Amino acid sequence: MNKKILKKIIYNENKTLNHLLSEFGKYSIYTNSKAFALVVDSKKICVGSVTDGDIRRYLKKGGKKIGLISEVMKKNFIALPEKRTLNLTLRKFESLFSTTKGIFSIPILDKKKRIKNLVNHNELSQLHTHYVKLKKDKNKKKLFKDKSVILVSVPTRLSFVGGGYDFTDYISEQKNYILSAALDHKVYLKIELIKEKRVKINIVNKAQKIDYSLKEIDSHNDLISCVLKSLNFNSGIKISIFSDFDIGTGLGGSSSVVVGLILGISKLFKKDVNYYRIANLAYNAERLVFGKEGGWQDFFTPFYGGLNWITMSKNDINVSDVNINQEIIEKLNSEIVFFRYGKTRDSSKIQKFLVNNYRNKKNINSKKIKNIAIKMKSLLLNNDLLKFYKMINLAWEDKIKNNPESINHKIRKIYDMAIKNGAYAGKLLGAGESGYFVFFVPLEYRRYLIQKLKKYDMKHEKIKISKKGISFT
């Protein structure tokens, strides 16, 4: 933010509310279109923030306009350090939105708590994708001479361990590790820039079509429209989406759609395609703008093929390859068996239970979870699949203990039956309740188990670990 503007929204705590009201909201165009002020003491240390809501509550309780700003301000406000990652910034906004309504700005403070700048939520992911406002017609025509269609292929994922503990509240306090693999079940997007000022969406698997004018975008709250809004998108676009599976079945499909869409739009407009940034922008779009509860892993896993190790710390998220022997990947693929179970479900409801469980400090043993993940990675690197499978069972049992909403009697019965009939290990993918069951089964028991599980309405599907990450043409 321009320093001159920043000074206009900073007030001394000893000034009166009347003084604040004389200018309050005048510069809201610079604070995400919401009236917002920061408060400092005589040493220029930031001691609070003020919103419309703070003023209303103060006056409702009998406060007077001649009262001091220090009596009105919110002392327990969220702030960011000067040195920060995009990931940390988004986590702070997520915390802000979960506790406070109507604030979309966060101050940046130095180590002495003095105000250095201000970040607005609507500035984080704008790609400035509006060619319709270009002044010269020849520039418009030039854009359409360039490539205006892109095809994006996005893999889904199998999470071996750590996937249930990737939500912001947890990783902001505890380090978490996730061991995951890319799968050959994919989401496909065709993204096309069009001259009409319209948004046209075709979700093939659901036989669903959405078509509206760009002027109406704010009234549309489906996932795709929310992604476009998060990017401040202002161009005609046609989006077709197809997948090898049903979204909402535990493979991270909806997040793969969001990642693919943002990557595709970025490429079409020749914007930054840094995977780290796109992963964070995708999280912002689905979790903060669209409002779907959930964790972080699904936004980072689609970019990379093979097996990956995700480190989630208090300030950031990093992904690295797990370079295991090719023979081990082939062995995993020969023993992995996927079954489609139940209907699609809304994972956010199940995730919400786990988040609330953590906030209430119940059941979650973070040290045990980390140790399981580290041990599983070590076993893979040492080519010990039998012990690795045993750890999958241990990790899943631990996840069930922490989130009993993810399982029911039938799921438990299916799991126990599979283990008794030859499976080394198994788990229900994603948040739980329904979706995909994966078992690791010796070749000699494979056909037998597939037949055995048919009576539970378990449909066998051929899915393998894939070397390929996200791709586009």
Secondary structure, 3 states (H helix, E strand, C coil): CCHHHHHHCEEECCCEHHHHHCCCCCCHHHCCCCCEEEEECCCCEEEEEEEHHHHHHHHHCCCCCCCEHHHHCECCCCCEECCCCHHHHHHHHHHHHHHCCCCCEEEEECCCCEEEEEEEHHHCCCCCCCHHHCCCHHHHHHHHHCCCEEEEEEEEEEEEECHHHCCHHHHCCCCEEEEEEEEEEEEEEEEEECCCCEEEEEEHHHCEEEEEEHHHHHHCCCHHHHHHHHCCCCCCEEEEEEECCCCCCCCCHHHHHHHHHHHHHHHHCCCCCCHHHHHHHHHHHHHHHCCCCCCCHHHHHHHCCCEEEEEECCCCEEEEECCCCHHHHHHHHHHEEEEEECCCCCHHHHHHHHHHHHHCCCCCCHHHHHHHHHHHHHHHHCCCHHHHHHHHHHHHHHHHHHCHHHCCHHHHHHHHHHHHCCCCEEEECCCCCCEEEEEECCHHHHHHHHHHHHHHCCEEECCCECCCCCEEC
